[in-house]
Amino acid sequence: MTLEETIAQIQPLNEEMMETARRRWDSIAKPLHSLGKMEDLITQIVGITGNPNVDISKRALVAMCADNGVVEEGVTQTGQEITALVADGFLAGTTTVCAMCRECGVDVHPVDVGIAVDTKVRTDLKVAYGTKNMTKGPAMTREEAIKGIEAGIAMAEELKAKGYRILATGEMGIGNTTTSSAVASVLLRQPVEAMTGRGAGLSSEGLVRKIHAIEKAIEINRPDPEDAIDVLAKVGGLDIAGMAGVFLGGAALHIPVIMDGFISCVSALIAKSICPAAGDYMIASHVSKEPAAHLILEHIGKDPVLHADMCLGEGTGGIALLPFLELGATLYNTMSTFNDINMDQYEELV
């Protein structure tokens, strides 16, 4: 699907099915609402899929990989070549998130949407060999940004056709906390220094360079905060674009998509800015240690389950949420009701 076609297919959640799910939770032999966010998220999944039975047994991590030209400005601790190495690590199963995925029964699908070199990772959805240095002009054209989004939509379509029931978003791209901070600063109309953290271990001097680079990029490119695609194209990245497409594609195809940390949340922010209804199809996993993370989650109306000071990326926070969701699905699908055990049901008291 094109971006335009995808947006046209995104509908509100199925409120009738969600009410069915709430009644199911209330009938289960336990105090009302006592499982908190577990109940809320399973109810949301029912609304997303339109199916009163919850099946998240086939699950995938989509890891969007891309390079960012802004690394020329000394905003990272490591070199750009790490993007390609870690991308190949997704295929080899050697990254942190791969170990987590094996434990949680998740298939890993890395995608080269903009790595500076070709690797063993699939390149059929590749838009460019990295973005340009955003301190010298737009990171990419508007057309490239849309192609990046459509790469994510294509992945959602492909995985839906293969029977996947829930997707998690992940990424790899040296320099992407810089681009993410830039996008968040513009879309939330917040000062750059309030939205910018140390990423993967920057020194204090490096953090100053990072903030200055973002300020310069915004000043030169003047991205329009009312146009998320313009912001993405001018100061964003292709990995961010790809994840935004997964969120939009998931919404159009009625597949729940789990947000990871800061960079994934910025992608979710873009997706919701493009199509507000898409936000209802997103599931927040955790609040990242990056300083802007809680502001983004608050802005898009998401309340994360995990508060663990994680900031690794790759999709690790999203995968960490899956056992919690699996427990919720099991309880929802299998627990005895008050009628089953001949016990009076709890009543809602005011």
C-alpha positions as a printed Julia matrix, in Angstrom:
350×3 Matrix{Float64}:
   0.0     0.0    0.0
   1.02    3.58  -0.54
   1.05    5.97   2.41
  -2.15    7.59   1.17
  -3.91    4.22   0.8
  -2.74    3.17   4.26
  -4.09    6.29   5.95
  -7.45    5.81   4.23
  -7.76    2.32   5.75
  -7.13    3.31   9.37
 -10.35    3.19  11.35
 -11.2     3.69  15.05
 -10.85    0.69  17.35
 -13.76   -1.74  17.54
 -15.56   -0.4   20.61
 -18.13   -3.19  20.56
 -15.42   -5.84  20.83
 -13.65   -3.84  23.53
 -16.82   -3.77  25.59
 -17.05   -7.53  25.15
 -13.48   -7.81  26.46
 -14.29   -5.62  29.47
 -17.27   -7.8   30.32
 -15.07  -10.87  30.01
 -12.51   -9.39  32.42
 -15.26   -8.43  34.87
 -16.67  -11.98  34.76
 -13.34  -13.61  35.64
 -13.13  -14.78  39.26
 -10.97  -12.0   40.7
 -11.53   -8.5   42.12
 -12.65   -6.02  39.45
  -9.85   -4.33  37.47
  -7.25   -5.91  39.74
  -4.86   -6.7   36.89
  -4.63   -3.03  35.91
  -2.71   -2.35  32.7
  -2.73   -6.04  31.83
  -6.5    -5.84  31.43
  -6.3    -2.54  29.57
  -3.75   -3.76  27.04
  -5.54   -7.02  26.3
  -8.77   -5.05  25.85
  -6.92   -2.73  23.48
  -5.67   -5.71  21.46
  -9.25   -6.99  21.17
 -10.27   -3.57  19.87
  -7.39   -3.56  17.39
  -8.05   -7.0   15.95
 -11.85   -6.98  16.25
 -11.61  -10.52  17.62
 -12.88  -11.32  21.15
 -10.28  -14.11  21.39
  -6.68  -13.01  21.91
  -3.9   -14.78  20.02
  -0.43  -13.21  20.06
   1.41  -16.49  19.64
   3.12  -15.58  16.35
   5.17  -12.46  16.92
   7.88  -10.53  15.12
  10.41   -7.82  15.75
  10.93   -5.47  12.81
  14.37   -3.85  13.12
  14.82   -0.9   10.78
  18.47   -0.18  10.03
  19.84    3.04   8.53
  22.74    5.46   8.71
  22.65    9.18   9.42
  24.89   11.76   7.77
  24.94   13.91  10.9
  27.57   11.58  12.43
  30.08   13.77  10.56
  29.51   16.34  13.31
  31.02   14.17  16.07
  27.7    13.48  17.77
  28.34    9.8   18.48
  30.82    7.79  20.51
  31.27    5.15  17.81
  31.71    5.24  14.05
  29.08    4.76  11.38
  30.43    1.3   10.52
  28.76   -0.08  13.67
  25.35    0.18  12.0
  26.29   -2.42   9.4
  27.95   -4.69  11.96
  24.92   -4.72  14.25
  22.53   -5.13  11.31
  24.37   -8.3   10.33
  24.24   -9.26  14.01
  20.45   -9.26  13.82
  20.68  -11.93  11.13
  23.33  -13.9   13.0
  21.32  -13.74  16.22
  24.16  -12.19  18.19
  22.64   -8.89  19.37
  21.06   -8.31  22.78
  17.56   -8.19  21.41
  18.09  -11.45  19.51
  18.83  -13.26  22.77
  15.67  -11.76  24.25
  13.66  -12.76  21.19
  14.8   -16.37  21.44
  13.61  -16.45  25.05
  10.26  -14.88  24.16
   9.54  -16.78  20.94
   9.9   -13.79  18.62
  11.17  -13.88  15.03
  13.63  -11.12  14.13
  13.23   -9.35  10.78
  15.98   -6.78  10.13
  15.49   -4.42   7.19
  18.1    -2.26   5.46
  16.14    0.88   4.76
  19.21    3.12   4.53
  22.54    1.62   5.66
  25.58    3.36   4.17
  26.84    0.05   2.72
  25.18   -3.19   1.66
  25.22   -6.03   4.19
  23.62   -9.47   4.35
  20.39   -7.81   5.5
  17.65   -7.56   2.88
  17.96   -4.46   0.68
  14.78   -4.66  -1.39
  13.24   -1.84   0.67
  16.39    0.3    0.76
  15.75    3.96   0.02
  19.28    5.41   0.08
  22.82    4.74   1.3
  22.34    6.8    4.42
  20.91   10.28   4.81
  22.78   13.53   4.22
  24.28   15.65   6.98
  21.28   17.63   8.25
  23.5    20.47   9.5
  24.24   21.33   5.86
  20.76   20.85   4.38
  17.81   18.45   4.46
  18.64   14.92   5.59
  16.6    13.61   2.68
  13.96   14.65   0.19
  10.27   14.47   1.01
   9.96   11.66  -1.53
  12.67    9.65   0.23
  10.97   10.15   3.59
   7.7     8.84   2.18
   9.52    5.87   0.61
  10.99    5.12   4.03
   7.54    5.17   5.6
   6.22    2.94   2.82
   9.05    0.45   3.49
   7.6     0.02   6.99
   4.1    -0.31   5.6
   5.36   -3.02   3.24
   6.86   -4.92   6.16
   3.57   -4.79   8.06
   1.77   -6.13   4.98
   4.32   -8.91   4.49
   4.21  -10.06   8.09
   0.42   -9.9    8.25
   0.3   -12.17   5.19
   2.66  -14.6    6.99
   0.28  -14.85   9.93
   2.01  -12.68  12.51
  -0.35  -11.44  15.22
   1.71   -8.75  16.93
   4.75   -6.7   15.91
   7.46   -4.95  17.91
   9.54   -2.11  16.52
  13.31   -1.89  16.75
  16.14   -0.04  15.06
  19.83    0.29  14.48
  21.42    3.46  13.2
  24.43    5.26  14.63
  23.42    8.88  15.18
  19.71    8.2   15.5
  19.3     9.69  18.96
  20.48   12.95  17.36
  17.89   12.79  14.58
  15.21   11.64  17.03
  15.94   14.55  19.37
  15.72   16.95  16.45
  12.36   15.58  15.31
  10.97   15.57  18.85
  12.16   19.1   19.53
  10.36   20.43  16.45
   7.13   18.43  16.75
   6.75   19.08  20.49
   8.03   22.67  20.19
  10.51   22.11  22.99
  14.05   23.49  23.45
  16.7    21.23  21.94
  18.61   20.87  25.2
  15.46   19.56  26.92
  15.03   16.85  24.29
  18.63   15.72  23.91
  20.47   13.09  25.94
  23.82   11.34  25.83
  22.62    8.51  23.57
  25.08    5.64  23.62
  27.41    7.16  26.2
  28.47   10.6   24.97
  30.79   12.73  27.12
  29.67   16.15  28.32
  31.66   17.72  25.5
  30.04   15.37  23.03
  26.59   16.26  24.33
  27.29   19.95  23.7
  28.33   19.14  20.1
  25.16   17.11  19.67
  22.92   19.93  20.91
  24.67   22.47  18.7
  24.37   20.21  15.66
  20.63   19.8   16.21
  20.13   23.53  16.73
  22.06   24.25  13.53
  20.06   21.68  11.55
  16.76   23.15  12.71
  17.92   26.7   11.99
  19.14   25.85   8.48
  16.26   23.61   7.42
  13.34   25.31   9.19
  11.15   22.17   9.38
   7.41   22.82   9.65
   6.08   21.5   13.0
   2.61   21.23  11.42
   3.92   18.8    8.78
   5.46   15.67  10.3
   6.75   14.42   6.94
   8.57   17.71   6.37
  10.18   17.39   9.81
  11.12   13.77   9.15
  12.67   14.63   5.78
  14.66   17.61   6.98
  16.02   16.45  10.35
  15.0    12.8   10.68
  16.29    9.44   9.5
  15.23    6.49   7.39
  15.14    4.12  10.37
  12.65    6.49  12.01
  10.67    6.64   8.78
  10.56    2.86   8.51
   9.25    2.38  12.04
   6.64    5.1   11.49
   5.48    3.05   8.51
   5.21   -0.09  10.64
   2.94    1.79  13.06
   0.76    3.08  10.23
   0.69   -0.26   8.43
  -0.19   -2.08  11.64
  -3.09    0.3   12.22
  -4.42   -0.17   8.7
  -4.12   -3.96   8.96
  -5.47   -4.29  12.53
  -2.19   -5.57  13.99
  -1.02   -4.3   17.39
   2.43   -2.72  17.2
   4.62   -2.32  20.3
   6.66    0.82  20.77
  10.21    0.46  22.07
  12.16    3.35  23.55
  12.99    6.92  22.57
  13.65    6.46  18.84
  10.67    4.16  18.36
   8.5     6.63  20.3
   9.59    9.42  17.96
   8.48    7.23  15.05
   5.16    6.7   16.81
   4.87   10.46  17.29
   5.38   10.96  13.55
   2.84    8.25  12.69
   0.23    9.75  15.0
   0.93   13.23  13.65
   0.31   11.93  10.13
  -2.84   10.0   11.15
  -4.14   10.59  14.7
  -6.28    7.42  14.65
  -3.12    5.31  14.29
  -2.22    6.09  17.9
  -4.94    3.76  19.19
  -3.15    0.8   17.59
   0.16    1.43  19.38
   1.19   -0.23  22.64
   3.73    1.5   24.88
   6.26   -0.85  26.45
   8.58    1.25  28.58
   9.8     4.77  29.23
  13.35    5.21  28.02
  16.13    6.76  30.08
  16.51    9.44  27.36
  15.27   12.79  28.73
  12.56   13.39  26.11
  10.96    9.94  26.33
   8.36   10.71  28.99
   7.37   13.94  27.21
   6.7    12.08  23.97
   4.68    9.36  25.7
   2.62   11.98  27.5
   2.03   13.87  24.26
   0.74   10.81  22.42
  -1.31    9.66  25.39
   0.53    6.46  26.23
   1.17    5.03  29.69
   4.06    2.53  29.61
   4.16   -0.6   31.75
   7.91   -0.78  32.39
   9.99    1.83  34.21
  13.4     0.24  34.12
  15.81    2.98  32.93
  16.47    1.02  29.73
  17.99    2.85  26.76
  19.65    0.17  24.63
  17.29    0.33  21.67
  17.13   -2.5   19.09
  13.58   -3.22  20.32
  14.69   -4.54  23.72
  12.02   -2.69  25.71
   9.27   -3.83  23.37
  10.33   -7.46  23.66
  10.54   -7.16  27.45
   6.8    -6.32  27.46
   5.76   -9.48  25.59
   5.79  -11.9   28.58
   3.47   -9.48  30.38
   1.09   -9.46  27.4
   1.31  -13.24  27.06
   0.32  -13.68  30.7
  -2.59  -11.32  30.15
  -3.76  -13.22  27.09
  -3.56  -16.54  28.95
  -5.61  -15.24  31.88
  -8.15  -13.59  29.6
  -8.57  -16.71  27.46
  -8.56  -19.42  30.14
  -9.51  -18.2   33.62
 -12.67  -19.44  35.32
 -15.58  -17.05  35.68
 -17.67  -16.4   38.78
 -20.43  -18.52  37.2
 -18.01  -21.38  36.63
 -17.24  -21.61  40.34
 -20.73  -20.68  41.58
 -19.57  -17.5   43.26
 -21.29  -14.11  43.37
 -19.7   -11.66  40.98
 -18.04   -8.46  42.22
 -20.05   -5.32  41.58
 -18.82   -1.91  40.53
 -19.2     0.36  43.57
 -19.32    4.14  43.51
